[in-house]
Amino acid sequence: MIVGTPIGNLGDLSPRAVEVLGAADVIACEDTRRVRQLLTHCGISARGRLITVNDHTEAGAVPGVLERLEAGETVAVVSDAGMPGISDPGEQLVSAAAAAGHVVQVVPGPSAAVAALVVSGLPAGRFAFEGFLPRKGRAREERLAALARDRRTTVVYEAPHRVRDTVADLLVACGPVRRIAIARELTKMFEEVWRGTCEGAADHLAGTEPRGEFVLVVDGAPEPPPPDAGAVEAALRTLMAGGADKRSAVALVAAQMDVSKREVYEVAIRLS
Ligand code: SAM
């Protein structure tokens, strides 16, 4: 059983999560001290049922967990906060247990990504979850460039000591007027959601040393301006004069000019 736990406010632990944690033969967790606190909060005894499964030990823990499942035991998997598997261990256990034919169920709980997305006020109809961006180098640049082009809202996790750098990089990649929300310490005492532009966000964070847990929610790239019919027509003429058939010329121009194939096709029809 994959069990979601609170991202701050213990009141968010669901009654079903309490029931499942109370009944499990084993609870796989990142940090035994943290989960003990949670269990104590809901009056459940750990009774020697805790095993540690963190980023470093997850792969090695898989065979032992599979053996327990084979023996008919119930294993609950929790992470330090939120949903296991979301920038947290859990994925390998689920994948191995499912591949071995075991029933894997979920007790859904809070996740900072979804909580930040819905409170950001930014479009939530389609979104991308980026987790933590690569820390540096080409991998980071490429991911920022892809994020800047993406039309979907993107959710980014960040540590307090890196959030200023990341907002500065988002400002460069997405431009000053792209909308962004900074969700901090959600469900906790110092919960705060700041909404504005990338430029405003950099100013907002400049004042004081950022503290707490952060999620950045970045608006999608704006829709491109309507295609310039003259430019589309000229590009089609050039390609077709060079021997390209209508279908491939339409596909190429649509890709090159970031215009829908349907719109390019309409221009191509007028030409022929
Ligand atoms: N599994 C978790 C989930 O479902 O949200 C995420 C774990 S990840 C290791 C931790 C990151 O989640 C933090 O660095 C922060 O970006 C985000 N986060 C977790 N709790 C948060 C909270 N209460 N408020 C804002 N962000 C939070």
Boltz pocket constraint, residues with backbone or C-beta under 6 A from the ligand:
constraints:
  - pocket:
      binder: B
      contacts: [[A, 7], [A, 8], [A, 79], [A, 81], [A, 82], [A, 83], [A, 84], [A, 85], [A, 86], [A, 87], [A, 88], [A, 110], [A, 111], [A, 112], [A, 113], [A, 156], [A, 157], [A, 158], [A, 159], [A, 183], [A, 184], [A, 185], [A, 186], [A, 187], [A, 188], [A, 213], [A, 214], [A, 215]]
      max_distance: 6.0
